[in-house]
C-alpha cells in the first residue's frame, strides 16, 4: 500500500512538472523554412498579419501580430526580379531604421509605439538597383490599441512610503542602479536575431498587461502613524507573467547579456541586447543564471521567477524596446523572421 502511494505521488509530481515545461514547436519562417518557437503548453501566439508593397523594382513584406499601437513590426526588402539590390536607407517617419543585409535581401524591425498617433505611416526606402538610385515610399495604417486601465490602488509596501527613498544608502543604491541601466542600454551590438524565439516563461498567464494604467498608493510616516497621500498613476511598460518563486525565466531571442545584476526598483534584472537597438529585459527574479557578457540563445534560462525589487508578489516582468520605444514583448513571438 505504501509503495503504491509513493508511486502515485511520483506520477503526480512527474505530470505536474511535465505540464509546466516549455515545449518547442515548429513555426514556419517567412522563407518557407522552419525556425524553433518555444512555447508553454496551451499557448499559441496569433499568426502574423502581412502587408506587401511592390514598386520601383523592389518588394517590401511587412509582418506584425497586429499593425496597431504597441507592436513590433518585421520587414523584408528584396528585388522584384533577379537584380542586384543595394538598400542605402530606410526612414520610418523621422526614424532611421537599422538594416541587415542577407543573401536574399535586407531585413529590419520597426516599432509602432504605444503612444504613436493612429493612422497613415510611411517608410521611405532609398536604394540602388541596376545602377539606378531610386526611392520608394511604403504607406501602411497603424490602428489604435485599447490598453487596459486598472482602478484598484496597489500598495507597494516600503516602495509606497515616500520617506524611505530619502535615506542616503537608498539614494546611493538608486543612483548606482541607474548608472548600470544606462550603460546596458548604451550597448550597440549588430543584428544578433536568429529565426528562433521563445516565450519567457513555462506558463502563459498574464497578470498585468502591457501599457496598462495602474494606480499606486502613497503614504508617509509621521509620529509613527501612516498618513495616506494622493495616489499616483503610472503606465506599466511591460508584461507581467505569473510564476512561482524559482520557476524558470527564458531569453526570448538570441543576443548578448549586457546587464545581470540586483537593482533597487527592478530587483534581479537581466538586459539582453539583440542588436540594432532592440533590447529585451527581465525583472524581479529570485536568481540570475547568466552574467554580463554572456551570449544567449532563444529559450536559454537566464534566471528564476521571484519578487525582488518593487514587487508585491512573485512574477516575471518582461519588457522590450526598439530605438527607446516600448513594445509589447509578446508581439515578437508572431514574427516569421528569417536569416
VOBA-1610 file (N, C-alpha, C; in pm, whole numbers, padded with zeros to 5 digits, always signed):
BEGIN
Unk+00084-00121+00000Unk+00000+00000+00000Unk+00087+00125+00000Unk+00189+00123+00086Unk+00278+00238+00094Unk+00352+00259-00037Unk+00395+00146-00099Unk+00465+00156-00227Unk+00374+00216-00333Unk+00245+00176-00332Unk+00150+00228-00430Unk+00130+00378-00412Unk+00121+00424-00287Unk+00105+00568-00258Unk+00228+00645-00305Unk+00345+00587-00279Unk+00468+00654-00323Unk+00473+00665-00474Unk+00431+00556-00540Unk+00429+00558-00687Unk+00332+00663-00738Unk+00216+00675-00672Unk+00116+00773-00712Unk+00170+00915-00701Unk+00238+00943-00588Unk+00295+01076-00569Unk+00403+01104-00673Unk+00481+01003-00709Unk+00584+01021-00810Unk+00524+01055-00945Unk+00415+00985-00980Unk+00349+01010-01108Unk+00289+01150-01113Unk+00225+01188-01001Unk+00165+01322-00996Unk+00273+01430-01007Unk+00386+01409-00939Unk+00496+01505-00945Unk+00550+01517-01086Unk+00565+01401-01153Unk+00616+01399-01291Unk+00522+01472-01385Unk+00391+01445-01373Unk+00294+01509-01461Unk+00286+01658-01438Unk+00296+01701-01311Unk+00291+01842-01279Unk+00407+01916-01343Unk+00528+01858-01333Unk+00644+01922-01393Unk+00639+01917-01543Unk+00580+01809-01598Unk+00567+01799-01743Unk+00475+01907-01796Unk+00364+01933-01723Unk+00266+02032-01770Unk+00320+02173-01765Unk+00423+02194-01683Unk+00479+02329-01670Unk+00607+02347-01753Unk+00647+02241-01826Unk+00770+02252-01904Unk+00744+02331-02031Unk+00851+02390-02083Unk+00837+02467-02205Unk+00853+02372-02324Unk+00759+02377-02416Unk+00756+02279-02524Unk+00787+02345-02657Unk+00891+02299-02730Unk+00921+02358-02860Unk+00824+02309-02967Unk+00780+02400-03053Unk+00702+02362-03168Unk+00768+02423-03290Unk+00736+02374-03407Unk+00796+02426-03528Unk+00708+02536-03587Unk+00769+02650-03618Unk+00696+02762-03676Unk+00755+02793-03812Unk+00671+02808-03912Unk+00719+02833-04048Unk+00779+02971-04059Unk+00900+02980-04115Unk+00964+03109-04137Unk+00910+03174-04263Unk+00943+03299-04281Unk+00893+03374-04396Unk+00947+03319-04527Unk+01059+03245-04521Unk+01117+03189-04644Unk+01073+03045-04666Unk+00976+02997-04588Unk+00929+02862-04603Unk+01008+02762-04521Unk+01120+02806-04463Unk+01200+02721-04377Unk+01145+02731-04235Unk+01197+02648-04147Unk+01142+02647-04012Unk+01238+02708-03913Unk+01182+02770-03812Unk+01259+02821-03701Unk+01194+02770-03575Unk+01274+02746-03473Unk+01220+02693-03348Unk+01144+02801-03273Unk+01023+02768-03232Unk+00943+02858-03149Unk+00906+02782-03023Unk+00966+02822-02910Unk+00946+02751-02785Unk+00834+02816-02706Unk+00732+02737-02676Unk+00611+02790-02613Unk+00567+02701-02497Unk+00502+02760-02397Unk+00445+02679-02290Unk+00320+02607-02338Unk+00283+02496-02275Unk+00164+02422-02316Unk+00039+02511-02314Unk-00044+02495-02417Unk-00171+02564-02421Unk-00167+02704-02478Unk-00049+02751-02517Unk-00040+02887-02572Unk+00016+02884-02713Unk-00054+02950-02804Unk-00005+02969-02941Unk-00022+03117-02976Unk+00083+03185-03015Unk+00070+03327-03049Unk-00012+03344-03176Unk-00078+03456-03192Unk-00154+03481-03315Unk-00062+03478-03437Unk-00115+03428-03548Unk-00038+03429-03672Unk-00014+03573-03715Unk+00102+03597-03773Unk+00137+03733-03816Unk+00047+03778-03930Unk+00008+03904-03924Unk-00058+03967-04037Unk+00050+04015-04133Unk+00018+04016-04262Unk+00118+04050-04363Unk+00068+04159-04456Unk+00156+04255-04482Unk+00131+04358-04582Unk+00243+04352-04685Unk+00210+04362-04813Unk+00310+04357-04919Unk+00297+04479-05009Unk+00412+04538-05040Unk+00418+04652-05131Unk+00517+04620-05242Unk+00478+04641-05365Unk+00567+04623-05481Unk+00573+04751-05561Unk+00693+04791-05600Unk+00709+04912-05680Unk+00854+04951-05689Unk+00889+05015-05800Unk+01027+05063-05816Unk+01129+04952-05822Unk+01086+04830-05856Unk+01179+04719-05868Unk+01206+04644-05740Unk+01139+04684-05631Unk+01159+04613-05504Unk+01025+04563-05451Unk+01034+04466-05359Unk+00919+04415-05287Unk+00945+04434-05138Unk+00846+04483-05067Unk+00856+04503-04923Unk+00746+04420-04857Unk+00787+04321-04777Unk+00693+04240-04700Unk+00702+04281-04554Unk+00587+04313-04495Unk+00583+04354-04355Unk+00496+04256-04276Unk+00544+04221-04156Unk+00474+04125-04071Unk+00458+04184-03930Unk+00340+04161-03870Unk+00317+04204-03732Unk+00205+04121-03672Unk+00211+04101-03543Unk+00098+04038-03473Unk-00028+04117-03502Unk-00012+04248-03501Unk-00119+04339-03540Unk-00053+04472-03573Unk-00100+04537-03677Unk-00045+04668-03713Unk-00118+04773-03631Unk-00087+04774-03503Unk-00151+04866-03410Unk-00052+04907-03302Unk-00089+05005-03223Unk-00003+05060-03119Unk+00053+04950-03028Unk+00183+04961-03001Unk+00247+04870-02908Unk+00307+04745-02969Unk+00305+04733-03103Unk+00352+04611-03167Unk+00484+04631-03241Unk+00566+04526-03237Unk+00690+04522-03314Unk+00658+04473-03454Unk+00719+04536-03555Unk+00696+04501-03695Unk+00827+04452-03756Unk+00819+04343-03831Unk+00934+04288-03902Unk+00917+04313-04051Unk+01025+04357-04117Unk+01015+04400-04256Unk+01127+04337-04339Unk+01091+04284-04457Unk+01187+04230-04552Unk+01182+04311-04682Unk+01297+04339-04738Unk+01306+04414-04863Unk+01395+04336-04959Unk+01346+04312-05080Unk+01426+04238-05177Unk+01387+04282-05319Unk+01472+04247-05415Unk+01448+04287-05554Unk+01331+04209-05612Unk+01251+04277-05693Unk+01134+04212-05752Unk+01175+04104-05851Unk+01290+04121-05914Unk+01343+04023-06008Unk+01487+03990-05968Unk+01550+03907-06047Unk+01688+03868-06016Unk+01783+03982-06050Unk+01779+04085-05969Unk+01864+04201-05989Unk+01941+04230-05861Unk+02052+04298-05876Unk+02133+04332-05759Unk+02075+04455-05691Unk+02045+04441-05562Unk+01985+04550-05485Unk+02081+04595-05375Unk+02101+04724-05368Unk+02176+04783-05257Unk+02085+04882-05186Unk+02040+04844-05068Unk+01950+04929-04991Unk+02033+05025-04907Unk+02018+05154-04935Unk+02101+05256-04869Unk+02044+05301-04736Unk+01911+05319-04730Unk+01849+05367-04606Unk+01700+05337-04605Unk+01645+05338-04485Unk+01501+05324-04465Unk+01463+05419-04353Unk+01373+05512-04383Unk+01333+05613-04285Unk+01184+05598-04256Unk+01155+05568-04131Unk+01017+05546-04084Unk+00973+05671-04010Unk+00888+05752-04076Unk+00858+05883-04019Unk+00986+05965-04018Unk+01037+05993-03897Unk+01165+06063-03885Unk+01275+05971-03831Unk+01242+05842-03817Unk+01334+05746-03757Unk+01410+05669-03864Unk+01544+05670-03856Unk+01626+05588-03945Unk+01631+05446-03892Unk+01598+05349-03977Unk+01594+05210-03935Unk+01727+05142-03965Unk+01769+05057-03873Unk+01890+04978-03894Unk+01860+04866-03992Unk+01949+04846-04088Unk+01927+04746-04193Unk+02030+04634-04181Unk+01983+04512-04203Unk+02072+04396-04203Unk+02068+04330-04340Unk+02184+04319-04403Unk+02192+04258-04536Unk+02196+04107-04524Unk+02113+04040-04603Unk+02109+03894-04608Unk+02130+03849-04753Unk+02148+03719-04774Unk+02168+03670-04910Unk+02048+03694-04999Unk+01929+03701-04938Unk+01805+03718-05014Unk+01760+03864-05024Unk+01825+03954-04951Unk+01784+04094-04950Unk+01823+04161-04820Unk+01729+04237-04762Unk+01754+04309-04638Unk+01637+04288-04542Unk+01667+04301-04414Unk+01560+04296-04315Unk+01578+04408-04213Unk+01468+04446-04151Unk+01471+04548-04047Unk+01351+04530-03957Unk+01356+04593-03841Unk+01244+04596-03747Unk+01204+04740-03724Unk+01076+04763-03701Unk+01031+04897-03668Unk+00924+04891-03559Unk+00916+04997-03478Unk+00819+04998-03369Unk+00694+05080-03402Unk+00579+05027-03366Unk+00458+05110-03361Unk+00438+05140-03213Unk+00486+05254-03170Unk+00485+05287-03028Unk+00346+05293-02968Unk+00334+05266-02839Unk+00203+05270-02774Unk+00142+05410-02772Unk+00225+05512-02788Unk+00176+05649-02791Unk+00179+05708-02932Unk+00209+05626-03031Unk+00209+05674-03170Unk+00068+05711-03213Unk+00057+05817-03291Unk-00074+05856-03341Unk-00126+05751-03440Unk-00247+05701-03419Unk-00303+05607-03517Unk-00318+05675-03653Unk-00316+05594-03759Unk-00334+05649-03892Unk-00223+05609-03986Unk-00207+05684-04095Unk-00112+05651-04200Unk+00032+05671-04152Unk+00115+05570-04185Unk+00258+05576-04155Unk+00335+05551-04284Unk+00454+05611-04295Unk+00532+05596-04417Unk+00673+05547-04386Unk+00723+05466-04478Unk+00864+05425-04476Unk+00922+05459-04613Unk+01026+05539-04615Unk+01090+05579-04740Unk+01220+05500-04756Unk+01226+05419-04861Unk+01345+05338-04890Unk+01426+05405-05000Unk+01555+05420-04976Unk+01648+05470-05078Unk+01742+05355-05115Unk+01761+05333-05245Unk+01835+05214-05288Unk+01892+05232-05428Unk+01981+05140-05462Unk+02038+05135-05596Unk+02004+04999-05656Unk+01947+05001-05774Unk+01912+04878-05844Unk+01939+04897-05993Unk+02010+04802-06050Unk+02050+04815-06191Unk+02126+04944-06218Unk+02204+04988-06119Unk+02283+05109-06135Unk+02206+05238-06119Unk+02077+05229-06093Unk+01994+05350-06076Unk+01966+05375-05928Unk+01977+05499-05887Unk+01944+05538-05750Unk+01798+05580-05745Unk+01721+05512-05662Unk+01576+05533-05657Unk+01529+05546-05513Unk+01406+05593-05497Unk+01337+05591-05368Unk+01199+05533-05388Unk+01150+05467-05287Unk+01016+05410-05290Unk+00954+05431-05152Unk+00828+05479-05152Unk+00759+05506-05026Unk+00651+05401-05002Unk+00656+05340-04884Unk+00557+05242-04842Unk+00465+05308-04739Unk+00336+05292-04758Unk+00238+05350-04666Unk+00157+05238-04603Unk+00142+05243-04471Unk+00054+05148-04403Unk-00021+05221-04293Unk-00125+05157-04243Unk-00209+05218-04140Unk-00185+05152-04005Unk-00157+05233-03904Unk-00142+05186-03767Unk-00272+05211-03692Unk-00328+05106-03636Unk-00456+05117-03566Unk-00436+05150-03418Unk-00542+05193-03355Unk-00541+05225-03212Unk-00556+05097-03131Unk-00486+05090-03019Unk-00499+04979-02926Unk-00565+05030-02798Unk-00666+04960-02752Unk-00732+04997-02626Unk-00658+04929-02510Unk-00564+05001-02452Unk-00487+04947-02341Unk-00572+04948-02214Unk-00555+04848-02127Unk-00639+04837-02007Unk-00605+04943-01902Unk-00702+04971-01818Unk-00687+05064-01707Unk-00731+04994-01580Unk-00643+04991-01479Unk-00675+04931-01350Unk-00714+05041-01253Unk-00828+05024-01187Unk-00878+05127-01095Unk-00846+05099-00949Unk-00792+04980-00919Unk-00765+04943-00780Unk-00624+04987-00740Unk-00611+05076-00641Unk-00479+05122-00600Unk-00395+05007-00544Unk-00268+05002-00584Unk-00177+04898-00539Unk-00092+04950-00424Unk-00082+04869-00319Unk+00004+04902-00206Unk+00137+04833-00228Unk+00243+04911-00247Unk+00375+04856-00275Unk+00461+04849-00150Unk+00398+04853-00033Unk+00474+04841+00091Unk+00574+04954+00107Unk+00700+04918+00131Unk+00803+05021+00154Unk+00821+05112+00034Unk+00787+05064-00086Unk+00802+05146-00206Unk+00693+05252-00217Unk+00585+05235-00140Unk+00482+05339-00134Unk+00513+05442-00029Unk+00609+05413+00058Unk+00649+05505+00163Unk+00739+05613+00104Unk+00689+05736+00100Unk+00761+05845+00035Unk+00883+05892+00112Unk+00901+05838+00234Unk+01017+05878+00313Unk+01133+05782+00303Unk+01107+05657+00259Unk+01213+05556+00261Unk+01324+05584+00162Unk+01290+05642+00045Unk+01391+05664-00057Unk+01483+05781-00025Unk+01454+05854+00082Unk+01538+05968+00119Unk+01662+05926+00198Unk+01667+05801+00242Unk+01782+05753+00319Unk+01906+05753+00229Unk+02021+05800+00281Unk+02143+05812+00199Unk+02182+05683+00128Unk+02172+05569+00198Unk+02212+05444+00136Unk+02118+05403+00023Unk+01989+05440+00036Unk+01893+05411-00070Unk+01917+05501-00190Unk+01942+05629-00163Unk+01973+05724-00271Unk+02094+05676-00350Unk+02197+05630-00280Unk+02318+05581-00347Unk+02289+05456-00430Unk+02205+05367-00377Unk+02170+05244-00447Unk+02091+05276-00575Unk+01996+05368-00565Unk+01917+05408-00682Unk+02007+05470-00789Unk+02101+05555-00746Unk+02193+05620-00839Unk+02281+05518-00909Unk+02333+05422-00835Unk+02419+05320-00893Unk+02339+05229-00988Unk+02213+05199-00951Unk+02128+05117-01037Unk+02102+05187-01171Unk+02076+05316-01166Unk+02052+05392-01289Unk+02177+05393-01377Unk+02292+05406-01318Unk+02416+05406-01394Unk+02434+05274-01467Unk+02405+05164-01401Unk+02420+05031-01462Unk+02321+05014-01577Unk+02198+05062-01560Unk+02099+05053-01667Unk+02139+05139-01787Unk+02187+05260-01760Unk+02229+05349-01869Unk+02341+05286-01950Unk+02435+05223-01883Unk+02546+05157-01951Unk+02497+05040-02034Unk+02401+04965-01981Unk+02348+04848-02053Unk+02276+04891-02181Unk+02190+04990-02171Unk+02112+05032-02288Unk+02194+05118-02386Unk+02316+05151-02348Unk+02407+05219-02441Unk+02480+05118-02530Unk+02462+04990-02504Unk+02524+04885-02585Unk+02474+04895-02729Unk+02562+04870-02825Unk+02527+04881-02966Unk+02581+04761-03045Unk+02520+04645-03021Unk+02557+04526-03097Unk+02493+04530-03235Unk+02559+04463-03332Unk+02497+04444-03462Unk+02386+04340-03450Unk+02310+04322-03555Unk+02195+04232-03555Unk+02236+04092-03508Unk+02179+04047-03396Unk+02206+03914-03343Unk+02085+03822-03351Unk+01972+03873-03401Unk+01848+03797-03404Unk+01861+03676-03497Unk+01816+03562-03449Unk+01808+03443-03531Unk+01664+03420-03573Unk+01636+03303-03623Unk+01499+03270-03666Unk+01421+03199-03556Unk+01483+03181-03438Unk+01418+03113-03327Unk+01380+03211-03217Unk+01265+03187-03157Unk+01218+03270-03046Unk+01163+03181-02935Unk+01143+03241-02818Unk+01093+03165-02704Unk+01003+03252-02617Unk+00897+03191-02567Unk+00818+03254-02462Unk+00908+03268-02340Unk+00897+03375-02264Unk+00987+03393-02149Unk+00956+03306-02027Unk+00843+03235-02030Unk+00805+03152-01916Unk+00764+03012-01963Unk+00748+02921-01868Unk+00698+02787-01898Unk+00549+02777-01870Unk+00489+02893-01845Unk+00345+02903-01820Unk+00298+03036-01875Unk+00190+03034-01955Unk+00139+03160-02008Unk+00020+03205-01925Unk+00046+03301-01835Unk-00060+03357-01751Unk-00024+03502-01724Unk-00090+03593-01795Unk-00060+03736-01781Unk-00134+03791-01660Unk-00059+03853-01570Unk-00120+03915-01452Unk-00133+04066-01465Unk-00053+04125-01553Unk-00065+04268-01581Unk-00021+04292-01724Unk-00110+04349-01803Unk-00084+04362-01946Unk+00006+04482-01978Unk+00064+04475-02096Unk+00149+04582-02145Unk+00073+04713-02157Unk+00136+04819-02110Unk+00088+04957-02119Unk-00044+04980-02044Unk-00071+04896-01946Unk-00191+04920-01864Unk-00163+05035-01769Unk-00265+05114-01743Unk-00252+05225-01649Unk-00287+05172-01510Unk-00196+05195-01415Unk-00217+05144-01280Unk-00208+05258-01178Unk-00276+05240-01068Unk-00279+05340-00961Unk-00202+05284-00841Unk-00112+05365-00786Unk-00029+05322-00674Unk-00059+05409-00551Unk-00065+05342-00436Unk-00081+05414-00309Unk+00049+05486-00272Unk+00034+05598-00203Unk+00147+05672-00150Unk+00115+05713-00007Unk+00217+05707+00079Unk+00194+05747+00218Unk+00325+05796+00279Unk+00314+05858+00395Unk+00431+05896+00472Unk+00407+05860+00618Unk+00515+05851+00692Unk+00505+05817+00834Unk+00534+05941+00918Unk+00436+05979+01002Unk+00455+06090+01096Unk+00409+06046+01233Unk+00497+06064+01331Unk+00466+06023+01468Unk+00422+05876+01473Unk+00493+05795+01397Unk+00470+05651+01391Unk+00333+05615+01334Unk+00269+05712+01268Unk+00141+05685+01205Unk+00153+05697+01053Unk+00082+05611+00986Unk+00085+05609+00839Unk-00022+05705+00787Unk+00023+05808+00716Unk-00069+05909+00661Unk-00077+05890+00510Unk-00196+05865+00461Unk-00217+05838+00319Unk-00206+05968+00238Unk-00130+05962+00130Unk-00116+06074+00038Unk-00197+06047-00088Unk-00197+06141-00178Unk-00270+06125-00303Unk-00209+06013-00386Unk-00294+05924-00437Unk-00247+05815-00523Unk-00183+05872-00649Unk-00093+05793-00707Unk-00029+05833-00832Unk-00058+05731-00942Unk-00066+05779-01065Unk-00092+05691-01179Unk+00037+05670-01257Unk+00059+05546-01299Unk+00176+05515-01380Unk+00138+05414-01488Unk+00214+05417-01595Unk+00195+05323-01705Unk+00285+05202-01682Unk+00229+05083-01700Unk+00306+04960-01688Unk+00375+04932-01822Unk+00505+04946-01826Unk+00579+04945-01951Unk+00632+04806-01988Unk+00560+04704-01950Unk+00599+04569-01982Unk+00482+04474-01963Unk+00509+04345-01963Unk+00408+04243-01942Unk+00449+04159-01822Unk+00357+04142-01727Unk+00383+04059-01610Unk+00326+03919-01632Unk+00408+03818-01602Unk+00369+03679-01619Unk+00379+03606-01486Unk+00274+03532-01454Unk+00270+03462-01327Unk+00375+03352-01321Unk+00424+03328-01200Unk+00518+03218-01179Unk+00548+03203-01032Unk+00567+03080-00989Unk+00610+03055-00853Unk+00758+03089-00840Unk+00800+03130-00723Unk+00939+03162-00699Unk+01027+03042-00734Unk+01128+03067-00815Unk+01221+02962-00854Unk+01193+02898-00988Unk+01072+02924-01044Unk+01044+02868-01177Unk+01123+02946-01282Unk+01150+02883-01398Unk+01248+02942-01492Unk+01198+03062-01571Unk+01293+03148-01607Unk+01272+03259-01699Unk+01367+03240-01815Unk+01316+03259-01937Unk+01392+03228-02057Unk+01419+03352-02142Unk+01532+03352-02212Unk+01561+03455-02311Unk+01465+03441-02428Unk+01406+03552-02474Unk+01309+03546-02582Unk+01375+03530-02719Unk+01498+03574-02732Unk+01566+03569-02861Unk+01717+03567-02838Unk+01792+03536-02943Unk+01937+03537-02935Unk+01987+03677-02902Unk+02097+03683-02831Unk+02153+03813-02802Unk+02267+03806-02703Unk+02310+03923-02659Unk+02420+03936-02564Unk+02369+03997-02434Unk+02404+03935-02322Unk+02365+03986-02191Unk+02450+04109-02160Unk+02385+04223-02142Unk+02459+04346-02114Unk+02435+04395-01970Unk+02347+04326-01899Unk+02326+04354-01756Unk+02267+04231-01690Unk+02324+04193-01578Unk+02270+04085-01493Unk+02309+04120-01351Unk+02219+04188-01281Unk+02257+04243-01151Unk+02132+04273-01068Unk+02155+04297-00938Unk+02048+04337-00846Unk+02038+04488-00845Unk+01920+04543-00880Unk+01895+04686-00881Unk+01785+04720-00780Unk+01768+04849-00752Unk+01674+04889-00647Unk+01529+04861-00683Unk+01479+04921-00788Unk+01339+04903-00826Unk+01317+04770-00898Unk+01409+04732-00983Unk+01390+04617-01073Unk+01422+04484-01008Unk+01490+04486-00893Unk+01535+04362-00832Unk+01640+04298-00920Unk+01647+04165-00919Unk+01741+04095-01008Unk+01694+04112-01152Unk+01778+04177-01232Unk+01739+04217-01367Unk+01840+04168-01469Unk+01790+04123-01583Unk+01873+04086-01697Unk+01831+04170-01816Unk+01928+04229-01886Unk+01903+04302-02011Unk+01980+04231-02121Unk+01910+04202-02232Unk+01972+04136-02346Unk+01968+04230-02466Unk+02085+04252-02526Unk+02096+04332-02648Unk+02084+04235-02766Unk+01977+04251-02846Unk+01956+04165-02962Unk+02012+04226-03090Unk+02072+04343-03076Unk+02132+04410-03190Unk+02041+04515-03251Unk+02104+04616-03314Unk+02031+04723-03383Unk+01931+04794-03292Unk+01971+04815-03165Unk+01893+04889-03065Unk+01764+04819-03023Unk+01759+04686-03039Unk+01647+04607-02989Unk+01692+04536-02862Unk+01622+04561-02752Unk+01655+04502-02623Unk+01532+04434-02564Unk+01555+04326-02490Unk+01452+04272-02401Unk+01510+04273-02259Unk+01424+04293-02161Unk+01474+04288-02023Unk+01373+04224-01931Unk+01425+04166-01821Unk+01350+04077-01734Unk+01379+04116-01589Unk+01272+04132-01508Unk+01289+04192-01377Unk+01227+04108-01264Unk+01269+04141-01141Unk+01215+04087-01016Unk+01251+03942-00990Unk+01353+03891-01056Unk+01387+03750-01044Unk+01451+03717-00909Unk+01432+03592-00867Unk+01489+03546-00741Unk+01634+03504-00756Unk+01673+03470-00879Unk+01810+03428-00905Unk+01847+03460-01049Unk+01977+03479-01071Unk+02030+03505-01205Unk+02109+03383-01251Unk+02087+03343-01377Unk+02155+03226-01432Unk+02257+03264-01540Unk+02272+03394-01565Unk+02368+03442-01664Unk+02446+03557-01603Unk+02551+03597-01673Unk+02631+03711-01628Unk+02656+03804-01746Unk+02693+03926-01715Unk+02720+04025-01819Unk+02825+03973-01915Unk+02798+03987-02045Unk+02891+03941-02147Unk+02855+03806-02207Unk+02766+03731-02143Unk+02725+03601-02196Unk+02646+03617-02325Unk+02668+03525-02418Unk+02585+03516-02538Unk+02478+03410-02513Unk+02353+03444-02540Unk+02243+03351-02512Unk+02164+03323-02639Unk+02098+03208-02640Unk+02009+03169-02747Unk+01866+03174-02697Unk+01773+03187-02790Unk+01631+03186-02753Unk+01599+03058-02678Unk+01536+03072-02562Unk+01499+02956-02481Unk+01599+02921-02374Unk+01716+02985-02373Unk+01813+02962-02265Unk+01757+03019-02135Unk+01778+02947-02025Unk+01734+03000-01896Unk+01830+03110-01851Unk+01772+03226-01819Unk+01853+03340-01777Unk+01835+03373-01630Unk+01730+03316-01569Unk+01704+03344-01429Unk+01587+03265-01378Unk+01542+03302-01257Unk+01429+03234-01195Unk+01331+03337-01143Unk+01203+03309-01155Unk+01097+03400-01113Unk+01111+03433-00965Unk+01079+03556-00930Unk+01087+03596-00790Unk+01003+03720-00763Unk+01036+03788-00653Unk+00963+03909-00615Unk+01059+04011-00556Unk+01175+04026-00620Unk+01274+04121-00572Unk+01245+04260-00630Unk+01296+04361-00564Unk+01273+04498-00609Unk+01132+04543-00581Unk+01080+04632-00667Unk+00947+04687-00649Unk+00844+04585-00700Unk+00803+04498-00611Unk+00715+04387-00648Unk+00630+04349-00528Unk+00506+04310-00555Unk+00415+04271-00447Unk+00397+04120-00438Unk+00436+04047-00541Unk+00422+03901-00542Unk+00513+03845-00650Unk+00539+03716-00642Unk+00627+03651-00739Unk+00569+03658-00880Unk+00649+03707-00974Unk+00611+03713-01114Unk+00734+03751-01196Unk+00721+03743-01326Unk+00828+03787-01415Unk+00778+03906-01496Unk+00847+04017-01483Unk+00818+04135-01565Unk+00910+04129-01686Unk+00851+04137-01806Unk+00928+04132-01931Unk+00896+04257-02012Unk+01000+04322-02063Unk+00983+04441-02146Unk+01068+04429-02272Unk+01030+04507-02372Unk+01108+04513-02496Unk+01108+04656-02547Unk+01225+04702-02592Unk+01233+04836-02651Unk+01311+04829-02782Unk+01272+04912-02875Unk+01343+04930-03001Unk+01356+05080-03024Unk+01480+05127-03039Unk+01504+05271-03054Unk+01440+05351-02941Unk+01446+05294-02819Unk+01393+05357-02698Unk+01240+05362-02693Unk+01175+05291-02780Unk+01028+05286-02779Unk+00982+05154-02720Unk+00897+05161-02618Unk+00848+05041-02552Unk+00749+04967-02641Unk+00757+04833-02638Unk+00670+04749-02718Unk+00625+04629-02636Unk+00512+04572-02673Unk+00466+04451-02607Unk+00564+04339-02644Unk+00636+04283-02546Unk+00738+04182-02581Unk+00679+04057-02647Unk+00555+04023-02613Unk+00496+03902-02671Unk+00462+03919-02819Unk+00463+04045-02869Unk+00437+04064-03012Unk+00551+04008-03097Unk+00669+03987-03036Unk+00781+03928-03108Unk+00750+03785-03154Unk+00672+03712-03073Unk+00652+03569-03097Unk+00573+03539-03223Unk+00505+03637-03279Unk+00426+03615-03401Unk+00507+03637-03529Unk+00630+03686-03518Unk+00704+03729-03635Unk+00781+03615-03701Unk+00763+03596-03832Unk+00834+03489-03906Unk+00969+03538-03958Unk+01060+03563-03867Unk+01190+03619-03904Unk+01278+03511-03968Unk+01347+03548-04074Unk+01438+03453-04138Unk+01578+03510-04146Unk+01675+03420-04157Unk+01816+03461-04168Unk+01859+03460-04314
//
